[in-house]
């Protein structure tokens, strides 16, 4: 019986979003509230397919880790504004990184300019090792993080603790049976160890850290794969759009590549430990 129950549970977790949720996600993506420059990146980031894969539903409580200036928040907030809740686990105002302060300021401005859209967004702080309470413990149906793990892993590889604390915070915030969705820049499995300062990370390293925190991998997708990405660039992943760390040098070349090759992984917090 226990085996059958586990099979049924995993089937639910890997089933993806309902048709109603898929419609809500599409409406959010098409919404007039989104910045034009953000919508232009849909072709690379595949938000419809990604959020359906994770199983987002409009009545969920969701935590978005380090949403930056709010690219995905525009979509998540629109899906959740009537029935759900979104916790935006931001950098916080006291971070030492200038770009994080700028992103945080832009995020607050975005919310302030459209308070009706963002009425169910609650801003919390993830600033390891000091601020880890991203949402009330055991209340989230889903935690998502987009292109952040490489930063936490890079910090941890260089004698920090960010990745371990991130997984602990995400695990603690989720209900038993809750979903963790991760998208990040993929370093090829056959290319040797990833440089922690390149912006890339391997799937194997990601899965190992998640499993060490208690998560179980239930599905992975090639939704955000990009075979044009060679993974070796003068200034790491930030060489590619939208950052263009090389400025105008070889910009057409990097435009032809597009955004990075990315993995998309779906984990669960087991219902029983």
C-alpha positions as CSV (number, residue, x, y, z in Angstrom):
1,X,0.0,0.0,0.0
2,X,2.8,2.4,0.9
3,X,4.4,1.8,-2.5
4,X,1.1,2.5,-4.3
5,X,0.6,5.7,-2.2
6,X,4.1,6.9,-3.1
7,X,3.6,6.2,-6.8
8,X,0.3,8.2,-6.7
9,X,2.0,11.1,-4.9
10,X,4.9,11.2,-7.4
11,X,2.4,11.1,-10.3
12,X,0.7,14.2,-8.9
13,X,4.0,16.0,-8.4
14,X,5.1,15.3,-12.0
15,X,1.7,16.0,-13.7
16,X,2.3,19.7,-14.2
17,X,-0.3,22.5,-14.1
18,X,-4.0,22.1,-14.7
19,X,-5.7,23.5,-17.8
20,X,-7.1,26.3,-15.7
21,X,-3.7,27.2,-14.4
22,X,-2.2,27.1,-17.9
23,X,-4.7,29.6,-19.0
24,X,-4.0,31.9,-16.0
25,X,-0.3,31.7,-16.7
26,X,-0.8,32.6,-20.4
27,X,-3.0,35.6,-19.4
28,X,-0.3,36.7,-17.0
29,X,2.4,36.5,-19.7
30,X,0.2,38.4,-22.1
31,X,-0.6,41.1,-19.5
32,X,-0.2,44.8,-20.3
33,X,1.5,45.3,-16.9
34,X,4.7,43.5,-18.1
35,X,7.6,45.7,-19.2
36,X,8.3,45.3,-22.9
37,X,11.9,44.5,-22.4
38,X,10.9,41.6,-20.1
39,X,8.4,40.2,-22.6
40,X,11.1,40.3,-25.2
41,X,13.0,37.6,-23.2
42,X,10.1,35.1,-23.2
43,X,11.6,33.5,-26.3
44,X,14.6,32.5,-24.2
45,X,13.1,31.8,-20.8
46,X,9.9,30.0,-21.8
47,X,7.8,31.1,-18.8
48,X,4.6,29.3,-19.9
49,X,6.3,25.9,-20.3
50,X,8.5,26.4,-17.2
51,X,5.7,27.3,-14.8
52,X,3.4,24.6,-16.1
53,X,6.2,22.1,-15.7
54,X,6.6,23.1,-12.0
55,X,2.9,22.8,-11.5
56,X,2.0,26.3,-10.6
57,X,-1.7,26.8,-9.6
58,X,-3.5,30.2,-8.9
59,X,-4.4,29.3,-5.3
60,X,-0.9,28.4,-4.2
61,X,1.4,30.1,-1.7
62,X,4.7,30.5,-3.6
63,X,8.1,31.8,-2.6
64,X,10.3,33.3,-5.3
65,X,13.9,33.4,-4.3
66,X,15.9,36.5,-5.1
67,X,13.5,37.9,-7.7
68,X,15.9,40.7,-8.6
69,X,14.1,43.4,-10.5
70,X,11.0,41.2,-10.9
71,X,11.2,39.5,-14.3
72,X,9.3,36.4,-13.1
73,X,7.4,38.3,-10.4
74,X,5.4,40.1,-13.1
75,X,4.0,36.7,-14.1
76,X,3.8,35.0,-10.7
77,X,2.0,37.9,-9.1
78,X,-0.6,38.1,-11.9
79,X,-1.3,34.4,-11.6
80,X,-1.6,34.5,-7.8
81,X,-3.2,37.9,-7.1
82,X,-6.8,36.7,-6.7
83,X,-6.4,33.4,-4.9
84,X,-2.8,32.9,-3.9
85,X,0.1,34.5,-2.1
86,X,3.6,35.3,-3.3
87,X,6.5,35.8,-1.0
88,X,9.4,37.6,-2.7
89,X,12.5,36.6,-0.8
90,X,14.6,39.6,-1.9
91,X,18.2,40.7,-1.4
92,X,17.2,43.2,1.3
93,X,18.3,46.9,1.7
94,X,21.6,46.2,3.5
95,X,23.3,43.9,1.0
96,X,26.9,45.0,0.1
97,X,26.5,44.3,-3.6
98,X,25.5,47.5,-5.5
99,X,23.7,45.6,-8.3
100,X,21.5,43.9,-5.7
101,X,20.6,47.2,-4.1
102,X,19.6,48.5,-7.6
103,X,17.5,45.5,-8.4
104,X,15.8,45.7,-5.0
105,X,15.0,49.4,-5.6
106,X,13.6,48.6,-9.1
107,X,11.5,45.8,-7.6
108,X,9.9,48.1,-5.0
109,X,9.3,50.8,-7.6
110,X,7.5,48.2,-9.8
111,X,5.3,47.2,-6.9
112,X,4.6,50.8,-6.0
113,X,3.5,51.7,-9.5
114,X,0.9,48.9,-9.7
115,X,-0.3,48.2,-6.1
116,X,-3.4,46.3,-7.3
117,X,-1.3,43.8,-9.3
118,X,1.1,43.2,-6.4
119,X,-1.4,43.3,-3.5
120,X,-0.7,39.7,-2.5
121,X,3.1,40.0,-2.7
122,X,4.9,39.9,0.6
123,X,8.5,41.0,0.6
124,X,10.9,39.0,2.8
125,X,14.7,38.8,2.9
126,X,17.2,36.0,2.0
127,X,20.6,37.3,3.0
128,X,22.7,34.4,4.2
129,X,23.8,33.8,6.9
130,X,21.8,36.5,8.6
131,X,18.3,36.6,7.1
132,X,16.8,33.2,6.3
133,X,13.1,33.5,7.1
134,X,11.8,33.6,3.6
135,X,8.2,32.6,4.6
136,X,6.5,31.2,7.6
137,X,7.7,27.6,8.1
138,X,5.7,24.9,6.4
139,X,3.3,27.2,4.6
140,X,4.5,27.3,1.0
141,X,3.2,25.0,-1.7
142,X,6.0,25.9,-4.0
143,X,9.4,27.6,-4.0
144,X,11.0,28.7,-7.3
145,X,14.5,30.1,-8.0
146,X,15.6,31.3,-11.4
147,X,19.3,31.6,-12.2
148,X,20.4,32.1,-8.5
149,X,21.8,28.8,-7.4
150,X,25.1,29.4,-9.2
151,X,25.7,32.5,-7.1
152,X,25.0,30.6,-3.8
153,X,27.1,27.6,-5.0
154,X,29.9,29.9,-6.1
155,X,29.9,31.5,-2.7
156,X,29.9,28.2,-0.9
157,X,32.7,26.8,-3.1
158,X,34.8,29.9,-2.1
159,X,34.4,29.1,1.6
160,X,30.9,30.5,2.0
161,X,27.7,28.9,3.2
162,X,25.0,30.4,0.8
163,X,23.9,27.2,-1.0
164,X,23.5,25.1,2.1
165,X,21.6,27.8,3.8
166,X,19.4,28.5,0.7
167,X,18.3,24.8,0.5
168,X,17.7,24.8,4.2
169,X,15.5,27.9,4.0
170,X,13.6,26.6,1.0
171,X,13.0,23.2,2.6
172,X,11.8,24.8,5.9
173,X,9.4,27.1,4.0
174,X,7.7,24.3,2.1
175,X,4.8,22.2,3.3
176,X,5.4,18.4,3.2
177,X,4.8,17.5,-0.4
178,X,5.7,21.0,-1.6
179,X,7.5,21.7,-4.8
180,X,10.9,23.2,-5.4
181,X,11.6,24.4,-9.0
182,X,15.1,25.4,-10.1
183,X,16.3,26.8,-13.4
184,X,20.0,27.7,-13.8
185,X,22.9,28.0,-16.2
186,X,24.1,24.4,-17.1
187,X,27.7,23.4,-17.1
188,X,28.0,20.2,-19.3
189,X,28.5,17.0,-17.3
190,X,31.4,15.9,-19.5
191,X,33.3,19.1,-19.3
192,X,35.0,18.7,-16.0
193,X,34.3,20.8,-12.8
194,X,32.6,24.1,-13.3
195,X,34.4,27.3,-12.5
196,X,32.4,28.7,-9.6
197,X,32.9,32.2,-11.0
198,X,31.7,31.3,-14.5
199,X,28.0,31.5,-13.6
200,X,27.5,27.9,-14.6
201,X,26.7,24.8,-12.4
202,X,26.2,21.1,-13.1
203,X,23.0,19.2,-12.8
204,X,24.8,16.7,-10.6
205,X,26.0,19.3,-8.2
206,X,22.5,20.8,-8.0
207,X,20.8,17.4,-7.3
208,X,23.4,16.5,-4.7
209,X,22.9,19.7,-2.7
210,X,19.1,19.4,-2.9
211,X,19.1,15.8,-1.8
212,X,21.5,16.6,1.0
213,X,18.8,19.1,2.3
214,X,16.1,16.4,2.1
215,X,14.6,17.0,-1.3
216,X,13.8,14.3,-3.9
217,X,14.2,14.9,-7.6
218,X,10.9,14.0,-9.4
219,X,11.4,15.5,-12.9
220,X,13.7,17.4,-15.2
221,X,13.1,19.2,-18.5
222,X,15.0,20.5,-21.5
223,X,12.5,23.5,-21.8
224,X,15.3,26.0,-21.3
225,X,18.1,24.2,-23.1
226,X,20.2,26.1,-25.6
227,X,22.5,23.9,-27.8
228,X,24.1,27.1,-29.3
229,X,25.7,27.9,-26.0
230,X,29.3,26.7,-26.0
231,X,29.5,27.4,-22.2
232,X,33.0,28.9,-22.5
233,X,33.0,32.7,-22.7
234,X,35.5,35.5,-21.8
235,X,33.4,36.8,-18.9
236,X,31.4,33.7,-18.1
237,X,27.7,33.4,-18.6
238,X,27.4,37.2,-18.3
239,X,29.1,37.5,-21.7
240,X,25.7,36.4,-23.2
241,X,22.5,38.5,-23.4
242,X,20.9,40.1,-21.6
243,X,24.1,41.3,-19.7
244,X,26.6,41.6,-22.5
245,X,29.6,41.9,-20.2
246,X,31.9,42.5,-23.2
247,X,29.8,45.5,-24.3
248,X,29.6,45.9,-28.0
249,X,32.6,43.5,-28.6
250,X,31.3,40.5,-30.6
251,X,27.7,41.5,-29.7
252,X,26.3,40.0,-32.9
253,X,28.0,36.8,-32.2
254,X,26.5,36.6,-28.7
255,X,23.1,37.7,-30.0
256,X,23.2,34.7,-32.3
257,X,23.8,32.4,-29.3
258,X,21.0,33.9,-27.2
259,X,20.7,33.4,-23.5
260,X,22.5,30.6,-21.7
261,X,21.9,26.8,-21.8
262,X,19.8,26.0,-18.7
263,X,18.6,23.0,-16.8
264,X,15.1,22.9,-15.3
265,X,14.6,20.6,-12.3
266,X,11.6,19.8,-10.1
267,X,12.0,18.5,-6.6
268,X,9.6,17.6,-3.8
269,X,9.8,17.9,0.0
270,X,8.8,14.4,0.9
271,X,5.4,14.1,2.7
272,X,7.0,11.7,5.2
273,X,10.6,11.8,6.3
